[in-house]
Amino acid sequence: MLRQGIFSPIRMLILGLTGQCNFACVYCYAHEHPQERMSFATARQAIDMAASGGKPFVLQLSGGEPLLAFDVIEEIAAYVKEKKLPAILQIQTNASLIDRAKAIFLRDHQIGVGIS
């Protein structure tokens, strides 16, 4: 559908990487699907679809707590860089799992951080 010009290019893609969370906030829906986890292959398909519009787009990584799927975040960041995709990377996190190594990774890959 995107290629046929029916819809505008995607401006924002939100990937829920995992239903797992290290908190148990009573108001949060993440605990409803704690075992769900997005594979890199699924993430790549969605990213490729968003990138096919040829326009910059925001790629937001969320969850549950997305840092519990840090291996997938690393793969996504490497893929975006390797393919030179017009993605603006962001992560929505509770920030409790950000240590020095993760902070450096997020900075080095220019991943914007939203804290909730």
ChimeraX attribute file (.defattr): number of C-alpha atoms within 10 A of each C-alpha:
attribute: neighborCount
match mode: 1-to-1
recipient: residues
	/A:1	7
	/A:2	13
	/A:3	11
	/A:4	6
	/A:5	9
	/A:6	8
	/A:7	10
	/A:8	11
	/A:9	18
	/A:10	17
	/A:11	15
	/A:12	14
	/A:13	19
	/A:14	17
	/A:15	18
	/A:16	19
	/A:17	26
	/A:18	24
	/A:19	22
	/A:20	22
	/A:21	19
	/A:22	13
	/A:23	13
	/A:24	11
	/A:25	10
	/A:26	8
	/A:27	7
	/A:28	11
	/A:29	13
	/A:30	20
	/A:31	17
	/A:32	11
	/A:33	12
	/A:34	14
	/A:35	9
	/A:36	15
	/A:37	18
	/A:38	15
	/A:39	13
	/A:40	17
	/A:41	12
	/A:42	12
	/A:43	20
	/A:44	15
	/A:45	11
	/A:46	15
	/A:47	21
	/A:48	14
	/A:49	16
	/A:50	24
	/A:51	20
	/A:52	15
	/A:53	18
	/A:54	12
	/A:55	14
	/A:56	16
	/A:57	20
	/A:58	16
	/A:59	22
	/A:60	21
	/A:61	27
	/A:62	20
	/A:63	25
	/A:64	27
	/A:65	25
	/A:66	26
	/A:67	26
	/A:68	19
	/A:69	20
	/A:70	13
	/A:71	12
	/A:72	21
	/A:73	19
	/A:74	14
	/A:75	15
	/A:76	20
	/A:77	17
	/A:78	13
	/A:79	15
	/A:80	20
	/A:81	13
	/A:82	9
	/A:83	9
	/A:84	9
	/A:85	18
	/A:86	18
	/A:87	21
	/A:88	17
	/A:89	20
	/A:90	18
	/A:91	23
	/A:92	20
	/A:93	21
	/A:94	18
	/A:95	16
	/A:96	11
	/A:97	14
	/A:98	14
	/A:99	10
	/A:100	9
	/A:101	9
	/A:102	13
	/A:103	15
	/A:104	12
	/A:105	15
	/A:106	20
	/A:107	12
	/A:108	9
	/A:109	15
	/A:110	13
	/A:111	18
	/A:112	13
	/A:113	18
	/A:114	14
	/A:115	9
	/A:116	7
